[in-house]
């Protein structure tokens, strides 16, 4: 019996066809493959936004203000000065001449700044100025931009801070001179109607500006909704009393605020000549720059490649941007980049989207084992297929603008302005390699 089973097993092995060259030969042949074509995008340049909103574009939302000054070894000096108005908040019920209340002090309270970029190991000094003019709000175009500015009047106070992380829990206070404080307090005791009428209050108190010292080395961000003017007083033995005039109020008593941003390139730098319409080619310094607050963006021309072969289909198209990695300045890189499809004159036609109307971003990635692998990848697949395989006539001029995450504010046809992170995030990416554009084809021949 045992011999019978051994013989049956050997016969079964002999009957099996183990010729690998014939496995699957009864299936439909599938000999297509992926072909990759790569292009160096040598028509790459740096542009600079002429202006962008630094105020809230909605009168019912809070936003960030920026203050400070920072020096970037690659680009130059950026200085941010917040301008804002104080709103009346009605009458303080116990501040009357009859109550025998006594003035103590007037302070401007601001939340402790959140560091954006720069040197946190040095003292930072600021001066508080009263404005000579109040802000004029345009109802047809309700924004203030980085280029907006107002003349200062008299200096009210100064403040020096040491921006270390362990100090972030406390608020900051500008002690304002007592002449202004006493006058404001007396007007409250006299029930001046300006405390219930914003326009009257603006005529009296036009606004404030926090001006950074020219030796400062740090940019910081403020929650504008937490800024307030406080008048401190006491009544007899009852101390620590105060009434508040907020920077921001809901309803009709809306105050305005924005950040004035001044940028200055280093002497003899090509960046002195860059504008929104006059770009600097990559080849000028073998460099291109994206930077928030100074307004630098990348402009790229993408080649129009429409392969006539009926045996090839585009399955992927992408751009790779490799940022410089050996930088030791305390300036963060953006994790995402917004991409805009523009004309040759930089007029925005659309935000880059896929076929499902989702925004496409440049996404930063890196192999943690290889620092040199850091790159931004922009998936152009859906957009590029529409461009080269869409309805005739096809637009063969493909230009992209790339910058910090944001959007286009366009209240009417013909008016466009870039909005978003450019106004309050000092993030930077430097590119010393030209971008690479890759097209992946499925080849069936």
Secondary structure, DSSP 8 states (H G I E B T S, - for coil): -HHHHHHHHHHHHHH----GGGTTTTS-----EEEEEEEE---EEEEE-S--B-S-SSTTS--EEEEEEEEETTTEEEEEEEEE--------TT-STTTTEEEEEEEEEE---EEEEE-SSSEEEEEEEEESS-----TTS---BTT----EEEEEEEEEEE--GGGTTS-EEEEE-HHHHHHHHHHHHTT-GGGG-HHHHHHH---EEEEE-TT--EEEEEEGGG-EEEEEEEETTEEEEEEEEES--STT----EEEEEEEEE-TT-GGGG--SSS-EEGGGTT-EEEETTTTEEEEEEE-------TTEEEEEEEEEE-B-----SS----SEEEEEEE-TT--EEEE-B-TTS-B-EEEEE--TT-GGG-EEEEE-HHHHHHHHHSSSS----EEEEEEESEEEE-SSTT--EEEEGGGT---EEEE-S--EEEEEEEE--
